[in-house]
Amino acid sequence: MDFDILRQIYKKISILQLFFIFLPVEFFEQMTRINIFLATAFLTVCVCSAEAQNKREKIYEVHFGVGAVNIFGDVGNNLPKIQISQTRPVIYAGGRYDFNEYFSAKVNIFLGRTAGTDKKTDSEERGYSFSASIAELSGQLEWNFLTLRPAVGDIFARRSGVSGANYNTRPYIFAGMGFVYSEPDFEIIRQDESVIRPTLDLRSPVGGFALPFGLGVRTDLSRHWTLGIEMGGRLCTSDYLDGIAIAEPKNYDAYLFTTLHLAYKFIFLGGKLSK
């Protein structure tokens, strides 16, 4: 047994556990320490085990895509309901590294707009509204739990008369850590003096840590091109992504990204870039 590999795994788990210990206590009202501890240990062991394998083929991907964002805060959307009228566009770029056919790591950058309003909600009489720019930088670990055939690329290959293509469709789940930044503009769209409103606690700009989690699927279009779709929720350590905090005690905001993206693969065999 390679005890150096075991020591590396133990050190990485310990460092990640210490990081989570110093998160704000209130944050764990939505994510318990034990769940984060177990998820961190499991994902770290998987990644380190994958790294320990002697793998000839290395695959790096560059991603570009578009999608939609919905925010769930004190104004507008309320889980589990999503109002299409409050859905806004987002652009996405990122990169992925495949440790093996089961585990991958990905870095994400999201830029977009988000909005919310009390119109057509249970709080319509209150008359609050906001719009905001939103940006996220995050990293995530992915588990490709299933490999399916055929992929879209197989269909193209058959029509082109190409045989022996090895294309796959892979669904996956993911979890990670990131940082979100928002510049909300809050306004009261219904000026009604008969409505009693609490003292408003407004902030802009704001930022906070985010925990991404969700699922996706990617299918090979060819040896180097992949099409993917992903839906991921985010729990955030800020209650001000929509510019306002109303509830006491504060309920942290959340948001949802849904993206469609194209990825180009850089495949290295024996240290050389493969065509």
N, C-alpha and C positions, 0 to 999 in steps of 0.2 A: 504493500500500500504506500502511496506517495504522501508522506506526512506533511510536506511543504505545501501541497495543494490544500489539505485540510486546514492548516494554519492560516492560509490566505482567506479561505472561506470564513473561518471564525472571526478574523480581524474585520472583514468587510461587514459581516452581520453586526458586530459590536459597534462599529462606527455609525451605521444607519440607525441602530436602536438608540444611541445617545442623541442623534439628531432629533428623533421624534419626542424624546423626553422633554426637550426644551421648547416644544410648541406650546402656545397658550392653552391653559387648562380648559377654557370654555370651548375650544375647538373640538374637544373629544366628546362634547355632547352629541355630535353627529357621527363621529367615528371613534370607536372605543380603542383604548391603548392595546388591548389584547388582539383585536383584529388587525391593527396596523403591524404589531409585533410579528404575528404569524405570517402575514402577507409578505413582509420584508424578508423574514428568514427564508421563506419558501422561494421567493423570486431570486434572492441572492444565491442560494444553493444551486438553483437551476442554471443561472447565468455562469457561475464559476465552474460548474461541471461541464457546461458546453465549451467554455474557454479552454478547459484542460484537454479537450480532445484535439488530436492532431488532424486538422482539417486541411485538405489540399486546396479546395475551392473557397474563395472569399468573395462575398457579394455585398456591394455598397449600392444604395439607392438614393436618388435625388427626386423629391416630390414637389409637384405644383398642383394646386387645386382651388376650387371654389366651394362655397357652402352657405349655411345659414346658422344664425345664432339666436337663441332665446334666453332671456334672463328671468330668474325667479327671485324676486326681492319683495320689497314692501309696496311696490306699485306695479300694477299690470298682471302679468301671468301668475297664476297660482297653481302649484302642482296638485293633482296630476294633469290639469287642463293646460293646453297650449293654444294660444290664439294666433292664427295665421297672420292676422293683421299686424301683430307685434313682432313678427319674424323679420330679421334684417340680414343683409348679405355679409359674408366674410370671405377673405382670401387666405390661402394657406400655402406655406412652403415648409419643407422639412427634409430629413434624411434618415435612412434606416440602415442598420447593419444586421445581417443574419448570422447569428452564432452557429446555428445549424438549422435543420428543417423544422424544428419545433419552437425555438426561442429567438427573439429578435429584440433589438433596442432601437428606439426612434426619438428624434429631436423634432419639436414642432414650433412653428411661429405662426400665430394667427393675428390678423388685423381686420377690424370690421367696425360696424355700427350696430348699436342696439337701442331699443326704445320700449317704453311701456306707458300705459294709460289706464285710468280707472274706468274709462268708458266700457260699457257692456260687461262689467264685473260686479261682484257683490258690494264693492266700495264706490260705485259710480257717483253717489251723492257727495262724496268727499272731494272729487274733482282734481286729483293729482295727475301729473304727467312728467315724463322725462325722456331725454334722448342722450346718447353717450357714444363716444369713441371707446373702443375696447381693444386691448392688445394682450397677448399671452405668449410667454416663452416657457416651454415645458419639455420634459423628457418622460418616456414611458417604456416599460418592459412588456413584451407581448408573448403570449403563448398561442402558437398555431396548433390547436388541439385536433385538427382533422385535415386530411389531404384528400381532395375530391378530383375525380376525372369525369368528363373532360373539362378543360378550360376553354375560354373563348378562343384562345390561340390555336387549339386543336381544330376547331371548325375552320378557321382561316387556312390552316396548313393543309387540311384535306382538300379544300376547294382549289388550292394552288398546286396540288399534286405532290406535296412534301410529306414524306413518310419518316417515321422514327422520332417525331417531335415529342419532347417530354415536358408538357405544360401542365400546370396544376391550378386548382382553385383552393384557397386556404381561408377558412373562417378563423378568427382569433379573438381573444379577450385581452384586455390590457389594464394596467394601473400605473400610476406614476406620481410625479411631483412637479409643480411649476409655479410661476409668478404671473399675476394678472394686474394690469394697470387700466384704469378707467377715468375718463373726464366727463362726468355727467352734468347735464344742464336740466335743473329741476324747475318746474313751474306749476302754478295752480290755474287750471283752465276753467274752473267754475267758481266765480266770485259770488258767493252766497253768504251773507252775514248771518243767516239763520243756522248755518252749519257750524257747530262747535268743533274747532280743530285743536289738537294738542300743540304744545310748543315744538317747532320743527328743529331737528338736529341735522343740519345740512353740511356736507363736505364735498369738495372737489378741488383738485384731482385726488384719487385714492388708489391704493394698491394693496396687495395681500398675497399670501400663499394660496395655491389651489391644488386640490387632489383630483387629477383626471382618472376616470375609470369608464370602461365601456366595451364595445365590441365592434368588429369590422369584418370585412371580407375582401380579399384581393384575388384577382384572376390574371393569369399570364395571357397577354395578347401575342407575344412573340418571345424570343429568347431574352430580349433586353427591355421590353415594354410591359408594364403591368397596369391594370385598371383597378382602383380600389374605392370602396365606400366605407365610411366610418361614422359611428354615432357615439359621442362621449359626453357624459355629464361631468361637472366640476363642482366640488364643494370648496367654498372660499372662506378665508379667515376674516374677511371684511363684511360688514353689514351696510356698506355705503356704495356699492357698485351702481346703484340707481340714484345716488346722491343724497339719500335720506335714510335715517334709522328711526323707526316708529315703535316697534315692539319692545317691551321690557319684561324679562331680560332680552337682550338683543338676539335675534335669530339671524344667523349668517346667511348671506345670499348664495345662490347657486346659479349656474348657467349651463347651457347645452349647445354643443357644436355638432352639426351634421355636415360632412364634407364628401365631395366626390373628387378624386385626384388621379392624375397620371404619374407613374414613376418610371424612371429610366435606370436600368441596372448596369453597374460597372462590375464586371466579373473578372476576377484575377485567378489564374491557374499557375501554380508554381512561381508566384511573384510577378507574373506578366499579365498585362491586360489582354483579355480574350475577346475576339470579335464575335 
